[in-house]
């Protein structure tokens, strides 16, 4: 496959022209990506120097190009072999890890065989099946469907620790284990994303426990590598760094890579300089403060280790270049990647295509790649990953503050995902979209609410509304601090025949923290509704998330209100003390020592005449109002303590109760002040409904 750039109907082969980067920043060209036997990116200047339509398509040329490449694709051997010398070298360099052998005389023979069987077979089961053609999608296997999968990972780690001091635990075996842990991480995340209902992370969910276990295992192995106890090959090092990246532990990934590079083990240093590994770490390094010239130097140093074009390395450099705004370099590497790629390496093209959507700061280029993916105009099937779409939305908003453009991308993406999309994917997209929506309408509640009502109707035409959609809106609309809007969303669940899960009940209670006139009776009823729902779904104790919702409705609101009141009093005091009239009045009656002389005849006469009655009256009324406000504010704090005391038997254990009182008081000073009253509180007015599942665990 060949990649070309055309400008004004002329094909320019080789290096990209420098003016492209500058023109790209001005968005003064129409970018159109079209794939044929020569994959082409066209740029057409409008007659007046500005784009007549930044997203106009050269439909006939594009369709002809795509049809031609589809025809050519049929001639590509599905086994990925090529007669070209470069491709022959490439395939040799990317051979599979050779099978490790072990002597039957080894004292560790049986454990090594058990390790091999456990890791190799489980790794094979967890690998993503290779697609048979460019348009076929592939899914990660559902590892949860095999009950032995997670058990095998645990047994593999036990055997790893048993064999760590033996020579049989070589780099190939350790790398296979890291690969298996990485696959487990992906399988766990994949299953979580596709769940209709997110797990309660305050309960000890399987997914949370498994993520923690996988993370700990990866840390154990990385520590052993850095201490020289075990070694990895380039595949294992790549999976190790990628796993930490996917765990969002970017700084830790950088620290591990730098420690390996700067360590005394030359073999390990060379492994972590391998293009497979450097391709993963390059964009992470740039995002963590490494300059772009240093990134280029590292890229060139890693490239010099091999005599062929490595797609892993080029993808990493493309992503780093996009983050740095070096679009010319990114497009040049994309051109080379297309020239070198065969059908067996289509995954690199897909990953790079998505990077241009989510990471390119040139919105016109990003839009072009987005449209091509959306319209299925590429010779490979693109799974439009939601994380890249979300990044595209944020880039649009950050650069343009154009909500209409954000809405257009959100709408097109929602239509693209369709009615059958998993709730996890649609919720992730909607979460980012409504972040931007409420930021846009933060100070225009009336127009925002009208637009919100229209959005709800529009979304329901795209796909049936699910509970997470309303949960997201309910959680974010509190920025308006309006009870009527919260009540509207509360009632709309029933209007769309959506039963509320415990998540909705938590959000409704938490939202009371944004309603200043919410009564204690109302908050208490929301709490009773929540714990009743918790009992209904079979909870054995009141979860942390339930207590957190109560805290935000009471303690957090009290802290915010107290600080707001103090700020207003401070401003009022500064305003009064700075009054020229006040200063002039007291100056007449000031003694030589600077104090007011209350025995001054004129002052006594003025006081007797009633001249200061209004002044004293205003001060008295202000003081009374402040005391009343403080009392009202404290009422919610007392309610929190009373509910905690009344429902404390339903805590999981005494440690949870301690976190609700002394633990929470560390962060909230208002609670710290009120804790002394906790033991003496009368809680007979706090009702407890009948529970069939919640048990008294803490007496």
N, C-alpha and C positions, 0 to 999 in steps of 0.2 A: 504494500500500500504506500502511496506517495502523498505527501502533504504539501500543498502550495498556498501561497497568498496572492490574491489578485487585486490590483488596484486600477480602476478605470479600464477594465477589460483587458489589462495586460498582466500576464503571469510573471511574478517575481520569484525566482527560485533562490534557495540558499537562505542567507541571513535576513532577518526581518529588518525593514528600514527603520532608522532611528526615529523618524517623524511619527511612527505609529504610536509610540508611547505618549508623545506629547499630544497628538490628536486624540488619543484615547481619553486623556484627562479632560479634554474639552468636550467630549461626547459629540464631536462634529461629524462623525461618520456613521453610516448605516452598516452595522455588523451583521453578516449573514454567514453562518457556518453551513457548508454543504459537503457531503461526503460522496465521492465517486472514486474512480480509479486513481484520481488525484484529489485528495481531500482538500477543500479550498475554503479559505476565509476571505470573503469579499468585503471591500470597503468602497462605498460610492459617495463622492462629495455631492452635496446638493448644489444647485446653481447659484444660490446666494450665500454659500459658505456656512449655512446652518442646515440641520437636517429637516427636510420637509416632513418626514415621518421616521423617527429614530428606530422603529421596529418593523419597517416595511420589509417584505419578503420578496426575493426573486424566485417566485414559485416554480416557473417552468424549468429554470436551471437546476433548482434544488431537487425537484421531482425526478428529473432526468438523471441527476447524479446518484440519488439514492437507488433508483431502479438499476442503474448500471452496477453499483457495488453489490447489490443483492444478487445480480446475475453472476458477478465474479466470485461472490462468496460460495456459491454452489460448487466451484471448482477447487476450493480449499480442502485439503484432506482433514478430516475430523480428528485424526490422531496427532495433529499439530506438527508433523514432520515437514521439512522443507529441503529442497535441493540446494539452496543457496549456502555458500560456505559460512557466511556470518551466522545464519540460523543454526547450522550444524554445530558451530562452536558454542552458540548460546545454549542449545539444549544440553550439550555435554556439561556445561558449567552449572546447569540447574538440575542435575540428576538428583534422585532421591537419596536420603541418608542410607548408607549401606547397612545391611543387617549385621549386628555385632555377634561374634561367636564367642563361646566360652568352653574351656576344657572341662571334661567330665571329672577330672581329678581335682578341680578347684573345690576347696572346702565350702565355698559359697555357691556351688553349682545350683542347688535346688532353689535357693532364694533368688538368684539371678534369673533362673528360668521362670519363677513365679512373677518376678518383676516384669520380665519381657512379655509374658502372656497377659498380665494385667494391663500394662501400658499399651502395648501394640494393638491388642484386640479392641480395647476400649477407645483408643485413638482412632482406629479405623471406623468404629461405629459412630464416632462423633464428628467425623469430617463431613464437610458439605459436599454432596455429590457434584461431580463435574457436569456442567451443562453440555448438551450434545450440539447445540448450535447457538448462534449469536443472539437470537431472539428469545431464547428459553430462559425463564427465571428459575432460580433454585432457592430452596429454603433450607435453613439449618435444620438438621434432624431434631426431633423432639426427644431430648435426652431423658426427660421425665417419664416418657413412655416406657423406658427400660429401667426397671427398679435397681438393676445391678450397676448402672452407670456411676452414680454418686458413691456407692459403696466401693467400687473399683478405684476411684480417685483416692479415697481414704486409705485403702490397702496399699496403693502405690506409694503414697507418702510414708506410710509406716515402713515399707521395705526400703525406701530411699534412706531413711534415717538409720536402718540396720546396716546398709551397705556403704555408708558414706566414707568409711575409712578403708574400703577395699579398692584394689586396682580395677576390679570389674565394673565399677560405676564410672564408665568413661563418658566422654563428652557427648557421644551419640545417645546414650541411654538417658542422661540427664536432660538433654535437649528434647527428647521425646516426651519426657515427663512435663517439662515446661509447656510444650505444645498442647499436651492433654489438659493441663490446668487452664491454659488460655481458651481452649475450646469449651471447657466447662464454664468459664466466665461468660462466654458468648451465648452458650445454650441457656444459661440462667437468665441473662438479660433478655434474650429473645423470647423466652417463655413469659417473663414478667411484662414485656411490652405488649404481648398478645393476650394478656388476661383481660377479661371483661371488667373485672373489679380489682383495683389495686389492693394489695395486702395491707393490713394494719401494721405499720412499721413499729408501733409502740408495743405490739404483741411480738413475741419471738417468732417471727415468720420464718418459714423455711428458706425463702430467698435471701433474706438478710443474713441468716446464719451461714448459708452457703457462700455468699459473697465474702463475708468475713473470713471464712475458712480458706477460700481460694487466695485471698489477699495475704493472709498469714503464711501460707505455703510458698507463695511466690517470694515473699520477703525472706523466708528461711533460705531458699535456694540462692537468691541474689547475695545474701550475706555470706553463704558458703563459697560462692564464686569469688567474691572480693577478698575473702580470707585465704583463697588458694586451696580450699578443701576439695572442690570439684571444678570441672571446666565445662564450657558450652561450645558448640560449634556455631556457625553463623545463623543457622536456622533457630537454634534455641535462644540466642541473644536477641534476634529479631522478635520472637514471640514474647520474650521477657519484657523488653521495652514497650512493645505494643500493648501488652496486658496492663502495665502500669498507666499507660496513656488512656486506655479505655476505662480504668478505674478512676480517672480524672486526677491521678497523683502525678501531675506533670513535674513538679519540683523534684520529687523522689526519682522519677525516671531520669531526669538530668543528672542528679547526684550519682546515681548508679553508673550511668554512662561515663561521666567524668572520672569517677573513681577507677573504673575499669581501664580507661585510657591512660591514666596517670600512675597506675599501679606498677609494681616491679615485674609482674608476669607478662613477658613480651607476647606470648601466645594469646593471652586474653586481650591485650591491647590491640593486636592485629584483628582479632575476631570482632571487636566492637568498632573497628574502623572499616569493616566490610561493608560494601554498598547496600546489602540487605538491611543492615542495622542503621547505618547513617541515613538511609532514606526515611526511616521512621523518626529519627531524632532531630533531623534538620528543622522542620517547622516548629517543633517543641523548643529547641534552642533559641530560635528567633523570638518566639513569644515570651521567652524567659530572659530577654535582655541581651542576647548575643547579637552583635552588629551584622548587617548584611554582608559587608566585605569579609568578615570572618566566616560567615556561612559559605560564601563562594570559595574561600580557601579550603575549607573542610570538604566541600563537594569535589573540588579538583583533586585533593589529596586522596580521597576515597576512590575517585574514578581511575586514578593512576594505578590502583592495585589490580585492575583487570584490563583486558584488551578487547572488550566488547561493551556495547551499550546496555546498561542495566536498568530495566524499567522501574524497579523499586527506588533506586537512587534518583531517577529523573522525576518521579512523582513527588518525592519528598522535596526536591529542589523547586519544583513548580509551586507547591503549596507555600514554601517559605517565600518565594518570589511574589506570590499573590499577596501574602500578608505584608510584605515590604512595599507593595505598590509597584514592583518591577514587572509590569505586565509584558513588556517586550521579551524579557528573558523567559517568562512563563510560556508565552505563545511559541517562542522558538523551540523550547524543549517539547512542547506538545506536538509541534510539527515533526520533530525527530522521533518522538514516541510513536506517532501514527505510521511513520515510514518503517519502523523496525517491528511493529506489532503484527502478529498473526492471530488467527482466531483463538488459539490456545491462550493468548495473552490479552484477551479483550477486557479482562477485569481491571487492568491498569488504565485503559482508556475510560472505563466507566467511572473509576475513582477520580481520575483527573477531571472528567466532565463535571462531576458533582462539585469538585473543588472550585471550578470556575463559577459555578452558581452561588455557592455560599461564601467563598473567600475572596473573590475578585472585587476590589474596591471600585473598579470601573463598572458602573451600573448598566451601561449599555451592553458591554460584553457579557456581563452576568445574565442580563435579560435574554440575550440571544441564545446562550446555552440553555437557559431555563425553557424557552419556547421550543427549542429543538427536542429537548427531553419530553416535554409535555405533549408535543404533537407526534411523538414516536417517529421522528424523521432520521434517526441515526441507524446505522447498520448493526448496532448492538442494542440489546434490551437494557434500558436504564430503569432501575428501581429507584424512583425519586425519593430518596431518604429524607425524612422529615427534618432531621437536624440541619441539613443544608438549606432547606426552604426557610426554616426559622432564622437562620443566619442571614439569608437574603432579605427577609423582612426587616430585620434589625438594621442592616446596612442601608436599606432604602430610607427608613425612618431617621437614622442618625445623619444621613447626608442631605436629605431633602425636606424632612418634616412634612412630607406629602402623604396624608392619610389615605387619600383616594387611591394612590398608587399601591400603598400597602394593602388596602382592601382588595384591589384587583388581583394581586398575587395570591392572597388568602383565598379568594373566591375560586380562582382557577385551580388552585391546588386542592381545595375541598372537592370540587367537581371531579378532578382527576382521580382522587382516592376513592370516591364513590360511596355507595351505600354500604358495601360490605367491609369497609375498612375497620380494623380493630380499634377499639376504644382508646387504647394506649397511644396510637398514632394520631388520631383526630384530636385527642385531648392535648397532646403535646403541641400540635400546631395551634389549637385554639388558645392555649395558655399564653403563648407569645403574642398572638394577634390581639387578645384582649388586654394584655399589658400595654400595648401601644394605643389601643382604643381608649382606655381610661386615662392614659397620659394626655391624649389629644383633647379629651373632653373634661379634663379635671376641673376646669373653671367655667364650664358651660353645661351645667347640669340639665337644663331644659332641652337644649338641642341634642345633647348626648343621650338622654332618655328616649327621645323620639327616634333617634337613629338606632338605638339598641332594640327597640320594639320592631323596627323594620328588619334589622339583622336576624332576629329570632325567626321571623317568618321566612326570610330568604334561606336560612340554613335548613329549616325544616323541609324546604322543597328539594334541597340537595340530598339530604339523608334524614331519616327519622331522628329526631332529637333524642339524645340519651341523657342520663342523669349527670355525667361529668360535665356536659356542656353548661347546664344551669349551675352546677356547683362552682365552676370557674367564674361565671358572671356574679354569682352571689358573693363569693369571696372578694372579688375585686371592686364591686360597686360600693363597698363601704367607704371608698374615697370621697363619695358625695355626702356621707354622714346623714342620710335621709331615711327615716323610718318607712315612709310610704313606698319607696322604691324597694326596700328589703321585703316589705309585706307583699308587694306585687310579685317579686320573684318567688317568694314562699308559696304563693297561691298558684303560680303558673305550672308547677310540677303536676298538680292534679289536672289542670286544663289540658295538658299534653299526655295525660294518663301515664305518668312516670312515677312509680313508687319510690319513696325516699329511702336510701340506705343510711347507715349510721353516719356516713361522711356528711350528708346534707344536714343532719341534726346537729352535728358538731359545728358546722359553719354557721348555722342559724344562731346558735348560742354565742359563738364567738363574735358575730356581727353586732350583738348588743353593745359591744365595746365601742362602736362607732355612733351609737344613739345616746345623746346626752340626757334625754328625758326618759330613758327606759327606767321603769320602776323595779324595785326589788321583787315584787310579786311576779312581774313578767319574766325577769331573769330566772327566778326560782322555777317557774313553770317550764321554761326552756330546758332547764337542767333535768327536771323530772322526766320530760319527754325523751331526753337523751339517754338517761340511765335505763329507762323502760325499754328503749330500743336496744340498748346493749344487752339487757336481760333476754329480750326476745330472740336475738341472734345467737344466744348460747354462751355469752361471755361469763367467765367464772369470777372475774374481778373487774373493777373499774379501770380502764386502760389509761395510760399516760395522756393519750390524745384527748380523752374526755375531760380530764382534769385541766389540760392546757386550754381547752375552749372556755372552761369556767374562769380560769385565771385571766384570760384576755378580756372577758366580759366584765370583770370586776377589778382585779388588782391593776392590770395594765391601764384600764380606763382611769382608775383613781390616781395612779402615778402621773399620767398625762395631764389630768385635770388639775392636780395640785401644782404641778410645775407651771401650767398655763396661768393659774390664778396668781402665783407668786410673781410671775413676769409682769402681769397686768398691774399688780400692786406696786411693784418696783417702778414701773413707768409712770404710774399715777403719782407716786411719792416724788419722783424726780421732777415731774411737771409742776407740782405744788411748791416744792422748795425753790424752784427756779423762777417763781413768779415775782416780777418787780414790785407789784403792789404789796405782797407779803413782806418783802424785805424793807420797803419804805415804812410800813406800819410799825414793825417791831423796832426799827431804828430809833424812833422817838422815845421809847421807854427802856432803852438799853443802858445799863449801868456801866461804869468805867471798866469793870472786870469782864464785860462781855455778856453777862447774864441779864435776863429781863427783870426789870425792877417792878415787881407787882405792887409795891407800896406807893408808886408814883401817883400823885393826886389825879392827874389827867386820865391815867389808865383806870383808876378806881371809879372815877366819875363816868367814864365811857361804859364800863362794865355794869354799873348801877343803872344806867339809862337803858340797858338792853341792846346796846349796839352790837354786842358779840353773840346775841342769842342764835342768829342764823348760823353763825360759824360753828358754835357748839352743837347745834342741832344736826348740821350736816355731818360733822365728825361722828356724832353718836349714831346716826343712821348708817353711815358708811361702816362703822365698826360692827353694828348689828348685822348688816348685810354680809360682811365678811365671815362672821361667826356662823350665820345661817348657811352660806355657801360651803364652808368647811364641814359643817355637820352633814349636809347633803352628800358631799363627796365621800365622807367617811362611811356613810351607810353601806355603800357597795363593798367596802373593805370588810366591814363587820359581817355582811352576808357571806362573803367568801369563807371567812373563818368559821362561821356557823355551819355552812354546808360541809366543809372539810371535817369538822368535828363530828357532825351527825353521820356522815357517810364513811368515816375513817375505818370502820370494821370491814368495809368492802374493798379496801386497798389490797394490793397483791401481797404486801408484807410491810414490816415496820420501816424498811428503808424507803419505800415509796412514800409513806406518810411523812417521813423526815424531809424528803425532797419538796413536799407540798408546803411545808411550814418554814423551817429554818433554811432549807436549801433555796427556796424561792425568795426568801427575805434578803439573801445576799445581793440579788439583782434589783430588788424593789425596796427602796427605803421606806415607803409608806407601810409596807407589810411589817418591816422590822419594828417600826414604832408601835404597831397594833398587836404584836405577838404576845405581849405581856398579859393581854386580856383573854387569851385563847382558853386557858384552863377554866376560867370562871364564867364563860359564856353559857347562857341558858338557850338550849337548842330545841326545846319542846315544841316550838312553833314551826320547825322544819319537818315537813312530812316525809315519810319513806314509803313508797308504794310496795305492793307485794312482789317479791322476786321468786321466780322459779329456778333460775340458774345462777345468778349472782350469789356468792356465798360469803359469809363473814369469816374472812381469813386472818384478820388482824384485830385482836381484842385487847 
